[in-house]
Amino acid sequence: MSALLLALFVQAHYVDPSGATHDLKLWRDGSRIRRDTDGKLQLFVQHEADGDDQYRLVDRARGRAFAVHRVNLHRIGSFPDWSELASLSAPPKGKPGAREQTPAGECRWISDGERQVCWSAKLGLALRIRVRQSSRFREVMAVDKIARGGIDPAQLTPPEDLPLIDVDRDVAGD
């Protein structure tokens, strides 16, 4: 997936491994994304040409923000993927199958045997995801609503009103 993305706003829901359902909002425009989970956590990412993306995690419940670059996330064993963050799933591999019309748009199912993704090539986005559980597939993510274009730049700007913890400095030992 290209670093530059179709501008859109997405509302979705997903089910975590414990069975709890969560609300997810995604704003993306060019090389910037924002993902909000349950109105409590906000992730802002600025994608850089050299791959050293800038991350800002805002924890609303604790009233803190954390800043870190991708290279330092790798140093502590975290490997976030720009494409996956921006598209709600790693772009699927395999031959596209049946088409489906969802409330968010048309997609095509692609399966790797353990996971089924209804992928919208037009949007560069997973619209539904199912995972294998025993002998059947269970839906774990679905996009409920999409609005294209017109993203307010303020939506993609991290808040400045919270104490900021500079993870880069702490990882580097400065």
C-alpha positions, -999 to 999 in steps of 0.1 A, spaced: 0 0 0 12 35 -9 21 59 19 -3 84 5 -39 74 12 -74 83 1 -87 107 26 -116 92 46 -132 88 80 -142 53 92 -164 41 120 -160 4 129 -163 -21 157 -142 -50 166 -143 -79 190 -112 -86 211 -99 -121 221 -119 -120 253 -152 -113 234 -156 -77 243 -167 -53 215 -149 -20 209 -156 11 189 -129 22 165 -127 55 145 -101 61 118 -92 93 101 -66 92 73 -54 117 49 -22 114 28 6 104 52 -13 110 85 -37 88 104 -56 89 137 -72 59 153 -95 63 184 -105 33 204 -136 35 227 -130 72 231 -102 64 255 -71 59 234 -60 80 204 -31 71 181 -17 97 158 8 87 132 28 108 108 43 85 81 78 95 70 94 87 37 124 71 55 101 47 74 108 63 108 72 72 115 63 95 144 37 81 168 17 100 195 -4 79 218 -29 98 239 -44 80 269 -75 101 278 -83 79 308 -49 86 324 -45 122 310 -11 115 294 4 115 259 34 95 247 56 104 218 79 79 200 94 72 166 91 38 149 128 30 152 125 32 190 93 11 190 114 -16 172 140 -14 200 115 -23 226 100 -51 205 69 -34 190 65 -35 152 36 -14 141 29 -15 104 18 16 86 -4 -2 61 -22 -22 88 -29 8 109 -42 28 79 -63 -1 64 -76 -19 95 -58 -51 84 -27 -62 67 -35 -61 30 -47 -97 23 -28 -121 1 -46 -145 -22 -70 -145 -50 -101 -123 -46 -133 -143 -43 -170 -133 -40 -181 -97 -40 -202 -83 -11 -220 -50 -8 -216 -38 28 -231 -7 45 -196 8 39 -192 -1 3 -183 -30 -20 -155 -54 -11 -142 -88 -22 -135 -117 1 -100 -130 3 -91 -160 25 -58 -175 37 -75 -204 54 -74 -189 90 -87 -155 82 -112 -140 57 -110 -104 48 -135 -85 27 -111 -60 11 -120 -28 -8 -93 -22 -33 -110 11 -41 -106 24 -6 -75 4 4 -94 -8 34 -107 -40 51 -145 -37 55 -150 -70 73 -127 -95 89 -135 -131 101 -112 -155 119 -114 -192 121 -126 -206 154 -127 -244 153 -147 -254 122 -163 -220 115 -154 -184 110 -164 -156 134 -166 -120 125 -141 -99 145 -143 -65 127 -168 -47 105 -168 -11 92 -201 5 100 -197 39 82 -174 57 58 -172 94 49 -147 102 20 -126 133 18 -128 166 36 -108 156 67 -104 186 90 -66 189 96 -74 195 133 -87 159 135 -52 147 126 -33 169 151 -25 155 185 -38 175 215 -13 196 232 -31 199 266 -18 168 282 16 160 298 39 145 272 62 116 279 91 114 254 96 77 250 124 83 225 145 100 252 138 72 277 146 44 252 178 61 241 188 66 277 193 104 275 
